[in-house]
Amino acid sequence: MALRPLAGELAPIVANTVARRRRSLAVAMVLIALAVAFAGSTAIFNETYHSQAEVDALLTNGADVTVTEPPASSVPPNAAAALRAIPGVRGVEGIQHRFAYIGADLQDLYGVNPATIGTVTALQDSYFRGGTARELIARLAAQPDSILVSAETVKDYRLQPGDTINLRLTDTQSHQPLTVPFRYIGVVSEFPTAPKDSFFVANSSYVSARTGSAAVGAFLIDTGGRNTTAVAARARALVGTSAVVTDIASVRGTVGSSLTAVDLTGLTDIELGFGLLIAAAAAGLVLMLRFGERRRSFAIANALGAGPRQLRPFVAADALLVAVVGLGCGSALLWGIAAMLVALLRGVFDPPPNALAVPWWYLAALFAAIAIAVATAAGVALTVARRTPLATLRGR
């Protein structure tokens, strides 16, 4: 019997008591489960919302700070050294920006270093098709002539993985059109600093070798999410007016739809605090009411000679059963509700979230608050149970 480790020889009696009061216990379990589901699903939704809004901002700006060079400039990759020396900078990555013709269509082409591009910006799986971000970037590194193409271009030219694509780039020495073959490996729909329409992503070393130039179109600067405004100001002082410097703080409130541009920090704090309070109150007050209903039973048991050791299993059984079942059912329910709420974000964010963002610290605090409330209610019940039978029966 599950109650035997807790109640010992009194397990059958405790079990019968629980069975007779199963209706009131069920009410307590349901209230705790609903409180957990509300608080937990709200926390997961808010965390996912905030996380995806940050992804949108990072996608638009490219990195924490981005230095965009003029279109006609020929800035070499080693210019990153001066930017890397700025206090607060953790890493700098150059990204090429060229223009390429495929047939009669002119599109943007971005040359990246596959080995290091992921260290300064976030690459989501939802940006790609035909493989995960890690897989396709690894193929760019392993096959220098490989290229990622937009879905529209794949459809227009009926491309299949492995097909050769001939793009017309500009030879930097002769300034004449140059046909460069690439191998199609997958679809890219979003990429840091890239436009929303059709574009290409290729290996920068291959582009440099075929065109004769390693000129960088933009430098992506990673600050670890800290002091982005200060780093941007130092970068502007360094590059002067020859380049455009933007930071994620300035674009965070302007990217995406009007919904995602709203700062929900204050409302989120209120929601999470309210959810925590409801969960703790539901667990503690419901159990207190249930124990209050049993005061006379405790008093009679006390009058018959039952001591704290005999009364403790009755209180502990109720508390553990309500807490374990309530938290278990609430946990299952909160994941379902959170998944449904986050599914709504797919119509708000472009690209949509890869997965739920879980605030484990909040869920731990939620479960801890319920456990403390249950333990406190049980402790108060035991204190009441120790009162003299006459005082309890008189209602004092």
C-alpha positions as CSV (number, residue, x, y, z in Angstrom):
1,M,0.0,0.0,0.0
2,A,1.3,3.4,-1.0
3,L,0.5,4.9,2.4
4,R,2.3,2.3,4.5
5,P,5.7,4.1,4.5
6,L,3.9,7.1,5.8
7,A,1.3,5.7,8.2
8,G,2.7,2.3,9.1
9,E,0.1,0.2,10.8
10,L,-2.5,3.0,10.5
11,A,-2.3,2.8,6.7
12,P,-5.7,1.0,6.3
13,I,-7.4,3.5,8.5
14,V,-5.8,6.5,6.8
15,A,-6.7,5.1,3.4
16,N,-10.4,4.6,4.5
17,T,-10.4,8.2,5.8
18,V,-9.0,9.5,2.5
19,A,-11.6,7.4,0.5
20,R,-14.5,8.8,2.5
21,R,-13.4,12.4,1.9
22,R,-12.4,11.9,-1.7
23,R,-14.8,14.6,-3.0
24,S,-13.3,17.4,-0.9
25,L,-9.9,16.1,-1.7
26,A,-10.7,16.2,-5.4
27,V,-11.8,19.8,-5.2
28,A,-8.5,20.7,-3.6
29,M,-6.6,18.8,-6.3
30,V,-8.5,20.5,-9.1
31,L,-8.0,24.0,-7.6
32,I,-4.2,23.4,-7.2
33,A,-4.0,21.9,-10.7
34,L,-5.8,24.9,-12.3
35,A,-3.6,27.4,-10.3
36,V,-0.5,25.6,-11.5
37,A,-1.7,25.5,-15.1
38,F,-2.6,29.2,-15.1
39,A,0.7,30.4,-13.5
40,G,2.9,28.0,-15.4
41,S,1.4,28.4,-18.9
42,T,1.4,32.2,-18.5
43,A,5.1,32.1,-17.5
44,I,6.0,29.9,-20.5
45,F,4.0,32.1,-22.9
46,N,5.6,35.3,-21.6
47,E,9.1,33.8,-21.8
48,T,8.6,32.6,-25.3
49,Y,7.1,35.9,-26.4
50,H,10.0,37.8,-24.9
51,S,12.6,35.4,-26.4
52,Q,11.1,35.5,-29.9
53,A,10.8,39.3,-29.8
54,E,14.6,39.3,-29.1
55,V,15.2,36.9,-32.0
56,D,13.3,39.2,-34.3
57,A,15.4,42.2,-33.2
58,L,18.6,40.2,-33.5
59,L,17.5,39.0,-37.0
60,T,16.9,42.6,-38.2
61,N,20.0,44.2,-36.7
62,G,22.2,41.2,-37.4
63,A,23.9,41.2,-34.0
64,D,24.1,43.2,-30.7
65,V,25.8,45.9,-32.7
66,T,26.2,46.1,-36.5
67,V,28.6,48.2,-38.5
68,T,27.3,48.4,-42.1
69,E,29.8,49.6,-44.7
70,P,28.9,51.7,-47.7
71,P,28.0,49.7,-50.9
72,A,31.0,50.9,-52.9
73,S,33.6,50.4,-50.1
74,S,36.3,47.8,-50.0
75,V,36.8,47.3,-46.3
76,P,39.1,44.3,-45.7
77,P,38.3,41.6,-43.0
78,N,41.2,42.7,-40.8
79,A,39.4,45.9,-40.1
80,A,37.6,43.8,-37.5
81,A,40.7,44.0,-35.2
82,A,40.0,47.7,-34.3
83,L,36.3,46.9,-33.5
84,R,37.4,43.9,-31.5
85,A,39.5,46.2,-29.3
86,I,36.5,48.2,-28.1
87,P,35.7,47.6,-24.4
88,G,32.7,45.4,-24.0
89,V,33.1,43.5,-27.3
90,R,33.3,39.7,-27.1
91,G,33.5,39.0,-30.8
92,V,33.4,40.5,-34.3
93,E,32.5,38.7,-37.5
94,G,32.6,40.1,-41.0
95,I,29.9,39.3,-43.5
96,Q,30.2,39.9,-47.2
97,H,27.4,41.6,-49.2
98,R,27.4,41.2,-52.9
99,F,24.9,41.3,-55.7
100,A,24.4,38.3,-58.0
101,Y,22.3,37.6,-61.1
102,I,20.5,34.4,-61.5
103,G,19.0,34.5,-64.9
104,A,17.5,38.0,-65.2
105,D,17.0,38.4,-61.5
106,L,19.3,40.4,-59.3
107,Q,19.5,39.2,-55.7
108,D,21.6,39.9,-52.6
109,L,24.4,37.4,-51.8
110,Y,25.8,37.1,-48.4
111,G,29.2,35.5,-47.8
112,V,29.8,34.1,-44.3
113,N,32.4,32.1,-42.5
114,P,30.5,29.0,-41.5
115,A,32.9,28.2,-38.7
116,T,32.4,31.4,-36.8
117,I,29.1,33.1,-37.9
118,G,27.2,31.3,-35.1
119,T,29.4,32.9,-32.4
120,V,28.1,36.4,-32.9
121,T,24.5,35.9,-33.9
122,A,21.7,33.4,-33.4
123,L,20.8,31.1,-36.3
124,Q,17.4,29.5,-35.8
125,D,16.3,26.2,-37.4
126,S,13.2,28.0,-38.6
127,Y,15.4,30.1,-40.9
128,F,16.2,27.1,-43.0
129,R,14.6,24.1,-44.9
130,G,16.3,21.0,-45.9
131,G,18.2,20.6,-42.7
132,T,18.8,22.2,-39.3
133,A,20.8,25.4,-39.0
134,R,23.7,23.4,-37.6
135,E,23.6,20.9,-40.4
136,L,23.4,23.3,-43.3
137,I,26.0,25.7,-42.0
138,A,28.3,22.6,-41.5
139,R,27.7,21.7,-45.2
140,L,28.7,25.2,-46.2
141,A,32.0,24.7,-44.4
142,A,32.5,21.2,-45.8
143,Q,31.6,22.1,-49.4
144,P,32.9,25.6,-50.1
145,D,31.0,25.9,-53.4
146,S,27.6,25.1,-51.7
147,I,24.9,27.8,-51.5
148,L,21.6,28.4,-49.7
149,V,18.8,29.7,-51.8
150,S,15.4,31.3,-51.1
151,A,12.2,29.2,-51.5
152,E,11.0,31.5,-54.3
153,T,14.1,30.9,-56.4
154,V,14.0,27.2,-55.8
155,K,10.4,27.1,-57.1
156,D,11.1,29.4,-60.1
157,Y,14.1,27.4,-61.3
158,R,12.8,24.0,-60.1
159,L,16.0,23.3,-58.2
160,Q,16.8,20.0,-56.6
161,P,19.5,19.5,-53.9
162,G,22.9,19.0,-55.6
163,D,22.0,21.1,-58.7
164,T,24.5,23.5,-60.0
165,I,23.5,27.2,-60.0
166,N,25.5,29.6,-62.2
167,L,25.4,33.1,-60.7
168,R,26.9,36.2,-62.3
169,L,29.0,38.2,-59.9
170,T,31.4,41.1,-60.6
171,D,35.1,40.4,-60.9
172,T,36.8,43.1,-58.7
173,Q,39.9,43.2,-60.9
174,S,38.3,43.7,-64.3
175,H,34.9,44.9,-63.1
176,Q,33.3,42.6,-65.6
177,P,30.6,40.0,-65.0
178,L,31.9,36.7,-63.9
179,T,30.0,33.4,-64.0
180,V,30.5,31.5,-60.7
181,P,29.1,27.9,-60.2
182,F,27.5,27.0,-56.9
183,R,25.9,23.8,-55.6
184,Y,22.4,24.1,-54.2
185,I,22.1,22.4,-50.7
186,G,19.1,24.0,-49.0
187,V,16.6,26.8,-48.5
188,V,17.1,29.9,-46.5
189,S,14.1,32.1,-45.7
190,E,15.7,34.4,-43.0
191,F,19.2,35.4,-42.2
192,P,20.8,38.2,-40.1
193,T,20.8,41.6,-41.9
194,A,19.2,40.0,-45.1
195,P,16.1,41.4,-46.7
196,K,12.7,39.6,-46.5
197,D,12.7,38.8,-50.3
198,S,15.0,36.5,-52.2
199,F,18.7,36.2,-51.4
200,F,21.6,33.8,-51.3
201,V,24.0,32.6,-48.5
202,A,27.4,31.2,-49.5
203,N,30.8,30.5,-48.1
204,S,32.8,33.7,-47.9
205,S,36.1,32.0,-48.7
206,Y,34.7,30.6,-52.0
207,V,33.2,34.0,-53.0
208,S,36.5,35.8,-52.2
209,A,38.6,33.3,-54.2
210,R,36.3,33.5,-57.3
211,T,35.8,37.3,-57.3
212,G,39.3,38.3,-56.2
213,S,38.0,40.3,-53.2
214,A,37.4,39.6,-49.5
215,A,35.7,43.0,-48.9
216,V,33.3,43.0,-46.0
217,G,29.8,44.5,-46.3
218,A,29.0,44.5,-42.5
219,F,30.7,43.7,-39.2
220,L,28.5,41.9,-36.7
221,I,29.6,42.7,-33.1
222,D,28.7,40.5,-30.1
223,T,28.6,42.2,-26.7
224,G,26.9,39.4,-24.9
225,G,23.7,41.5,-24.8
226,R,25.3,44.1,-22.5
227,N,26.1,47.8,-23.0
228,T,25.1,47.7,-26.6
229,T,24.4,51.5,-26.7
230,A,27.8,52.3,-25.3
231,V,29.6,49.9,-27.6
232,A,27.7,51.3,-30.6
233,A,28.7,54.9,-29.6
234,R,32.4,53.8,-29.4
235,A,32.1,52.1,-32.8
236,R,30.6,55.3,-34.3
237,A,33.5,57.3,-33.0
238,L,35.9,54.8,-34.5
239,V,34.4,54.5,-38.0
240,G,33.2,58.0,-38.3
241,T,30.6,58.8,-40.9
242,S,31.9,56.2,-43.4
243,A,29.6,53.5,-42.0
244,V,26.3,53.1,-40.4
245,V,26.3,51.7,-36.8
246,T,23.1,50.3,-35.3
247,D,22.5,48.5,-32.0
248,I,19.8,46.1,-31.0
249,A,18.5,48.4,-28.3
250,S,17.5,51.0,-30.9
251,V,15.7,48.4,-33.1
252,R,14.1,46.3,-30.4
253,G,11.0,48.4,-30.1
254,T,10.5,49.0,-33.8
255,V,10.9,45.6,-35.5
256,G,8.1,43.2,-36.3
257,S,4.5,43.9,-35.9
258,S,2.9,46.5,-33.6
259,L,2.1,43.6,-31.2
260,T,5.7,42.4,-30.9
261,A,7.0,45.9,-30.5
262,V,5.0,46.3,-27.3
263,D,7.1,46.1,-24.1
264,L,5.3,43.7,-21.8
265,T,7.8,43.7,-19.0
266,G,5.6,45.4,-16.4
267,L,2.5,43.5,-17.3
268,T,4.5,40.2,-17.2
269,D,5.8,40.9,-13.7
270,I,2.3,41.5,-12.5
271,E,0.9,38.4,-14.2
272,L,3.7,36.1,-12.8
273,G,3.4,37.6,-9.3
274,F,-0.3,37.2,-9.3
275,G,0.0,33.6,-10.6
276,L,2.4,32.7,-7.9
277,L,0.1,34.2,-5.2
278,I,-2.9,32.3,-6.6
279,A,-1.1,29.0,-6.7
280,A,0.2,29.3,-3.1
281,A,-3.2,30.5,-1.8
282,A,-5.0,27.7,-3.5
283,A,-2.8,25.1,-2.0
284,G,-2.6,26.6,1.5
285,L,-6.2,27.9,1.9
286,V,-7.9,24.8,0.5
287,L,-6.0,22.5,2.7
288,M,-6.6,24.8,5.7
289,L,-10.3,24.6,5.0
290,R,-10.2,20.9,4.7
291,F,-8.3,20.5,8.0
292,G,-10.7,22.9,9.6
293,E,-13.6,20.6,8.7
294,R,-11.8,17.8,10.5
295,R,-11.2,19.6,13.8
296,R,-13.9,17.6,15.6
297,S,-12.5,14.4,14.2
298,F,-9.0,15.3,15.5
299,A,-10.5,16.3,18.9
300,I,-12.4,13.0,19.2
301,A,-9.2,11.0,18.3
302,N,-7.3,13.1,20.8
303,A,-9.8,12.3,23.5
304,L,-9.5,8.6,22.8
305,G,-5.8,8.8,23.5
306,A,-4.4,9.5,20.0
307,G,-1.2,11.5,20.2
308,P,0.7,13.6,17.6
309,R,2.4,10.5,16.3
310,Q,-1.0,8.9,15.4
311,L,-2.5,12.1,14.1
312,R,0.4,13.1,11.9
313,P,-0.2,10.4,9.2
314,F,-3.8,11.6,8.6
315,V,-2.6,15.2,8.1
316,A,0.4,14.2,6.0
317,A,-1.6,11.8,3.8
318,D,-4.1,14.6,2.8
319,A,-1.3,17.1,2.3
320,L,0.9,14.8,0.1
321,L,-2.0,13.4,-1.9
322,V,-3.4,16.9,-2.7
323,A,0.1,18.3,-3.5
324,V,1.4,15.4,-5.6
325,V,-1.8,14.9,-7.7
326,G,-2.5,18.6,-8.0
327,L,1.0,19.4,-9.1
328,G,1.1,16.4,-11.5
329,C,-2.2,17.2,-13.2
330,G,-1.4,20.9,-13.2
331,S,2.0,20.2,-14.9
332,A,0.4,18.2,-17.6
333,L,-2.3,20.8,-18.2
334,L,0.2,23.8,-18.2
335,W,2.2,22.3,-21.0
336,G,-0.9,21.8,-23.1
337,I,-2.1,25.3,-22.5
338,A,1.3,26.8,-23.1
339,A,1.7,24.9,-26.4
340,M,-1.7,26.2,-27.5
341,L,-0.9,29.8,-26.6
342,V,2.5,29.7,-28.2
343,A,1.0,28.3,-31.4
344,L,-0.9,31.6,-31.6
345,L,2.5,33.3,-31.9
346,R,3.1,31.6,-35.2
347,G,0.8,34.2,-36.8
348,V,2.6,37.0,-35.1
349,F,6.3,36.3,-35.4
350,D,8.2,35.7,-38.7
351,P,10.0,33.4,-38.3
352,P,7.9,31.5,-35.7
353,P,9.4,30.1,-32.4
354,N,11.4,26.9,-32.8
355,A,10.2,25.6,-29.4
356,L,8.8,26.8,-26.1
357,A,11.1,28.9,-24.0
358,V,10.7,27.7,-20.4
359,P,11.5,29.9,-17.4
360,W,12.7,27.1,-15.1
361,W,13.4,29.5,-12.3
362,Y,9.8,30.5,-12.2
363,L,8.4,27.0,-12.3
364,A,10.8,26.0,-9.5
365,A,9.6,29.0,-7.5
366,L,6.0,28.0,-8.2
367,F,6.4,24.5,-7.1
368,A,8.4,25.6,-4.0
369,A,5.6,28.1,-3.1
370,I,3.0,25.4,-3.3
371,A,5.1,23.0,-1.3
372,I,5.7,25.6,1.4
373,A,2.0,26.5,1.5
374,V,1.0,22.8,1.9
375,A,3.6,22.3,4.6
376,T,2.5,25.3,6.4
377,A,-1.2,24.3,6.3
378,A,-0.2,20.8,7.5
379,G,1.8,22.3,10.4
380,V,-1.1,24.5,11.5
381,A,-3.4,21.5,11.3
382,L,-1.1,19.5,13.6
383,T,-0.9,22.4,16.0
384,V,-4.7,22.6,16.1
385,A,-5.0,18.8,16.5
386,R,-2.8,19.0,19.7
387,R,-5.2,21.3,21.4
388,T,-7.3,19.9,24.2
389,P,-10.4,18.1,23.0
390,L,-12.7,20.3,25.1
391,A,-11.3,23.6,23.7
392,T,-11.7,22.2,20.1
393,L,-15.3,21.0,20.6
394,R,-16.3,24.4,22.1
395,G,-14.9,26.0,18.9
396,R,-12.2,28.0,20.6
